[in-house]
Amino acid sequence: MATEKKQTQVRLEPDVLAAGKGAAAARGLDFNRYVERLIIEDTTGARAAGMAAAQRLIEEHGAFLDNLEQQLDAPYAQPQPGAAA
């Protein structure tokens, strides 16, 4: 990637901008780096590769993950003794 950065301007709806800034902050990135990363992931195929890997994980281990989630949630499904109804 080139070390020289070019400046550009993007017009976004206020709610889209707020969502983008929130997503960037949640990932520990500034907004510019977040947008740059999204573009790189989209144009290099990295995003598609990640989504395909996630789909394979779900297909191969989905039943196990569902079962694990049910086991972890089970203690909270039953009212606890002394708990208010």
C-alpha positions as CSV (number, residue, x, y, z in Angstrom):
1,M,0.0,0.0,0.0
2,A,1.3,3.5,-0.8
3,T,2.5,5.6,2.0
4,E,1.1,8.8,0.5
5,K,-2.5,9.3,1.5
6,K,-5.0,11.1,-0.7
7,Q,-7.8,13.1,0.8
8,T,-11.4,12.7,-0.4
9,Q,-14.8,13.7,0.7
10,V,-17.9,11.5,1.3
11,R,-21.4,12.7,2.0
12,L,-23.3,10.4,4.4
13,E,-26.7,10.6,6.1
14,P,-26.3,11.5,9.7
15,D,-27.4,8.1,11.0
16,V,-25.1,6.3,8.6
17,L,-22.2,8.5,9.8
18,A,-23.1,7.9,13.4
19,A,-23.3,4.1,12.9
20,G,-19.9,4.1,11.1
21,K,-18.2,6.1,13.8
22,G,-19.7,3.7,16.4
23,A,-18.5,0.7,14.5
24,A,-15.1,2.2,14.2
25,A,-14.9,3.0,17.9
26,A,-16.0,-0.6,18.8
27,R,-13.1,-1.9,16.7
28,G,-10.6,0.6,18.2
29,L,-10.2,2.4,14.9
30,D,-10.6,6.0,13.9
31,F,-13.3,6.6,11.3
32,N,-10.8,7.1,8.4
33,R,-9.0,3.8,9.1
34,Y,-12.3,2.0,9.4
35,V,-13.5,3.2,6.0
36,E,-10.1,2.4,4.5
37,R,-10.3,-1.1,6.0
38,L,-13.8,-1.7,4.7
39,I,-12.7,-0.7,1.2
40,I,-9.6,-2.9,1.3
41,E,-11.6,-5.9,2.6
42,D,-14.3,-5.4,-0.1
43,T,-11.9,-4.9,-3.0
44,T,-9.4,-7.6,-2.2
45,G,-11.9,-10.4,-1.5
46,A,-10.9,-10.6,2.2
47,R,-14.4,-9.9,3.3
48,A,-15.9,-12.6,1.1
49,A,-13.3,-15.1,2.2
50,G,-14.1,-14.3,5.9
51,M,-17.8,-14.7,5.2
52,A,-17.2,-18.0,3.4
53,A,-15.1,-19.3,6.3
54,A,-17.8,-18.3,8.8
55,Q,-20.4,-20.1,6.7
56,R,-18.2,-23.3,6.6
57,L,-17.9,-23.1,10.4
58,I,-21.6,-22.9,10.8
59,E,-22.2,-25.7,8.4
60,E,-19.6,-28.0,10.0
61,H,-20.1,-27.2,13.7
62,G,-23.6,-25.5,13.8
63,A,-25.3,-28.3,15.7
64,F,-22.5,-28.4,18.3
65,L,-22.6,-24.7,18.8
66,D,-26.4,-24.7,19.1
67,N,-26.2,-27.5,21.7
68,L,-23.5,-25.6,23.6
69,E,-25.6,-22.5,23.6
70,Q,-28.6,-24.4,25.0
71,Q,-26.4,-25.9,27.7
72,L,-25.1,-22.5,28.7
73,D,-28.5,-20.9,28.7
74,A,-30.2,-23.8,30.6
75,P,-29.4,-22.6,34.1
76,Y,-31.1,-19.2,33.3
77,A,-34.2,-20.8,31.8
78,Q,-35.4,-22.3,35.1
79,P,-36.6,-19.9,37.9
80,Q,-34.0,-19.9,40.7
81,P,-35.1,-20.7,44.3
82,G,-36.0,-17.5,46.1
83,A,-36.1,-15.5,43.0
84,A,-39.0,-13.1,42.5
85,A,-41.5,-14.4,39.9
